[in-house]
Amino acid sequence: MQFTLEDQKELETILKIAINQIPSYTNMVNASIGDWDVNADDCIFGMVYHSFIAKSTEYLKNKLIDIEQEANAESIFEIMNSVSDVFNSKVAEIKQKIVASSLG
């Protein structure tokens, strides 16, 4: 599968949606933090990552179906590499938003 600029933009949009969920994740984690022995910021970061990976792989899986291309190990590796690149480009922003959400 050829990863296009359109795919890049779609993944960035999906990541923005996941990032916008940080306040909800913060509320959910803070409501239960007394019951857990975990770092709340790490937990929220993991929730953003999980949401992004789930939604982006669903998008890309549907795209493969739409273009009637069979997935093989090489194409899956390329897809996951592109997904990781998009996420990694926003790690600092994600961490900043988690800290800001936790403070107020």
C-alpha positions, 0 to 999 in steps of 0.5 A: 500500500502506498502511503499518501499525503491524504493518509498522513493528514487523516492520521494527523486528524485521528491523532488530534481527536485522540489528543482532544480526549485528554481532559476526559481521560484525566477526569477518568483517571483522577476519579480512580487514582486512589485505587491505583499505584500508577503514574496518572500521566503515564496512564493518560499517555497510554490511553491516547496512544491506544486510542490513536493506534486503534482508530488509525489501524481501523482507518488503514485496514478499511483503506486496504479493503477499499483499494482491494489490496491484500495485506502482507507483512511488508505492507503492514510494517510500512503502515505501522511505521507511518503510524508510529511516525505520526504519533512520535511527531506529536509526543511533546505536544501530547505530554504538554497537554497531559500536564496542562490538563492535570493542572487545571 
